[in-house]
Amino acid sequence: MKQVSSLLAHLAAAIIITGIILLVYASVQQVHRSSANDPQLQIARDLSAAISSGKSINNLLQHDTIDLSQSLGVFTEIFDKNGTPLQSSGFLNDALPKPPAGIFEYANANVEDALTWQPQNGVRLAMVFEKINAPGNGFVAAGRSLKETEVRESNLIKMVAIAWFACMAVLLIHSLVQNYLSRKAIK
């Protein structure tokens, strides 16, 4: 009976440790991913406000161009009310990036859309789309590569896995030692 009780206690401890490890992973992963949107939120909102207040779009975008398949830099893009790209500081395969229409439908209904967009293999972008509140409407977007965020998430998985295996090893050793000592005490 004592062995069954000990086994149940160790199983409960393993479940609790696994739950805590998963909670730590999910929390840190969400911080990594959501903070990847921070610069784009500020840039897209500022760009939308500038256009809404009547400033010309010609002077608002940076003049450098960014290859989205290579750069970690933040890029900005302006779209008409139908989601057709008008100007962009980022290019993909020498063309203006063209997100799916559903993004613009959501941004039109909700003013803002923050998302992950993968326009092609090897290119994942943290994007923020803002509806422009001005005559003729349209949208602005700011985005950047998720390469570094994904490296951090990969490292996090490794750290969490090591911590989980270490905790399970301690539980296993404790269980084996406790089992050995209880058998020795019976003799």
C-alpha positions in Angstrom: 0.0 0.0 0.0 2.9 2.3 0.8 4.4 1.7 -2.6 1.2 2.6 -4.4 0.9 5.8 -2.3 4.5 6.7 -3.2 3.9 6.0 -6.9 0.8 8.2 -6.9 2.7 11.0 -5.1 5.5 10.8 -7.7 3.0 10.7 -10.6 1.2 13.7 -9.1 4.6 15.6 -8.8 5.5 14.7 -12.4 2.1 16.1 -13.6 2.5 19.3 -11.5 6.1 19.8 -12.8 5.0 19.2 -16.4 2.2 21.7 -16.0 4.5 24.4 -14.5 7.1 23.8 -17.2 4.4 24.2 -19.9 3.1 27.3 -18.3 6.6 28.8 -18.2 7.1 27.9 -21.9 3.8 29.4 -23.0 4.3 32.6 -21.0 7.8 33.3 -22.2 6.9 32.3 -25.8 3.9 34.7 -25.8 6.2 37.5 -24.5 8.7 36.8 -27.3 6.1 36.7 -30.0 3.9 39.6 -28.9 6.9 41.9 -28.3 7.9 41.2 -31.9 4.9 43.5 -32.8 5.9 46.5 -30.6 7.8 48.6 -33.1 5.3 47.9 -35.9 2.4 48.9 -33.7 3.9 52.3 -33.0 5.0 52.9 -36.6 1.7 51.8 -38.2 -0.3 53.9 -35.8 1.9 57.0 -36.3 1.8 56.5 -40.1 -1.9 56.1 -40.2 -2.4 59.2 -38.0 0.0 61.3 -40.2 -1.9 60.3 -43.4 -5.3 60.8 -41.7 -4.2 64.4 -40.7 -3.5 65.2 -44.4 0.3 64.6 -44.7 1.5 63.5 -48.1 2.5 59.8 -48.3 5.5 60.7 -50.5 7.4 62.0 -47.5 6.3 59.5 -44.9 8.0 56.3 -46.0 11.7 55.7 -45.6 13.7 55.8 -48.8 15.8 52.8 -48.2 14.5 49.6 -49.6 14.6 46.3 -47.6 14.8 42.8 -49.0 12.3 41.0 -46.8 13.9 37.7 -47.4 17.2 38.9 -45.9 16.8 41.9 -43.7 15.7 42.1 -40.0 14.7 45.8 -40.5 11.3 47.2 -40.1 9.5 48.1 -43.3 6.4 50.1 -44.0 3.8 49.9 -46.8 0.8 51.9 -47.9 -2.2 50.3 -49.6 -5.3 51.7 -51.3 -8.8 51.0 -50.0 -8.8 47.7 -52.0 -5.6 46.4 -50.5 -3.5 47.1 -53.6 0.1 48.1 -52.6 0.9 51.8 -53.5 4.3 52.2 -51.9 6.6 50.1 -49.7 10.1 50.3 -48.2 10.2 46.5 -48.3 10.4 44.3 -51.3 10.1 40.6 -51.8 11.4 39.0 -55.1 11.8 42.6 -56.4 8.0 43.3 -56.0 5.8 45.0 -53.5 4.5 42.5 -50.9 0.8 41.7 -51.4 -0.9 40.2 -48.4 -4.1 38.2 -48.6 -7.4 40.2 -49.0 -8.7 38.8 -45.7 -6.2 40.9 -43.8 -7.7 44.1 -45.2 -11.3 42.9 -44.5 -10.4 42.3 -40.9 -8.5 45.6 -40.6 -11.3 47.5 -42.2 -13.8 46.1 -39.7 -11.5 46.3 -36.6 -9.2 49.3 -37.5 -6.1 47.2 -36.7 -4.8 43.7 -37.3 -1.6 42.4 -35.8 -0.5 39.0 -37.3 2.2 36.7 -38.5 2.4 36.5 -42.3 4.4 34.0 -44.3 4.5 35.2 -47.9 6.9 32.4 -48.9 9.0 29.6 -47.4 11.7 31.0 -45.2 10.1 34.4 -44.8 7.8 35.0 -41.7 6.9 38.5 -40.8 5.3 40.1 -37.7 2.9 42.6 -39.3 0.6 45.3 -38.1 -2.1 46.7 -40.5 -3.9 49.9 -39.7 -6.9 51.4 -41.4 -6.5 55.0 -42.5 -9.3 57.3 -41.3 -9.2 59.8 -44.2 -11.1 60.4 -47.4 -10.4 57.6 -49.8 -9.4 55.4 -46.9 -6.7 52.8 -47.4 -4.3 51.0 -45.1 -0.8 51.2 -43.8 1.3 48.4 -42.6 4.6 47.9 -40.7 6.4 44.7 -40.5 9.7 42.9 -39.7 11.2 39.5 -39.9 10.6 36.9 -37.1 13.9 35.2 -37.7 15.4 36.4 -34.4 12.2 35.8 -32.4 12.1 32.2 -33.8 15.7 31.7 -32.7 14.8 32.8 -29.2 11.7 30.5 -29.2 13.9 27.5 -30.4 16.4 28.2 -27.5 13.4 28.4 -25.1 12.2 25.0 -26.2 15.7 23.6 -25.5 15.9 25.2 -22.1 12.4 24.0 -21.1 13.1 20.5 -22.3 16.4 20.4 -20.3 14.6 21.7 -17.2 11.8 19.1 -17.6 14.2 16.2 -18.0 16.2 17.3 -15.0 13.1 17.5 -12.9 11.9 14.1 -14.1 15.4 12.6 -13.3 15.3 14.0 -9.8 11.8 12.5 -9.3 12.9 9.2 -10.7 16.0 9.1 -8.5 13.9 10.1 -5.5 11.4 7.3 -6.3 14.1 4.7 -6.7 15.9 5.7 -3.4 12.7 5.8 -1.5 11.7 2.4 -2.9 15.1 1.0 -2.0 15.0 2.4 1.5 11.5 1.2 2.2 12.4 -2.4 1.0 15.6 -2.3 3.2 13.4 -1.1 6.2 11.0 -4.1 5.8 13.9 -6.7 5.9 
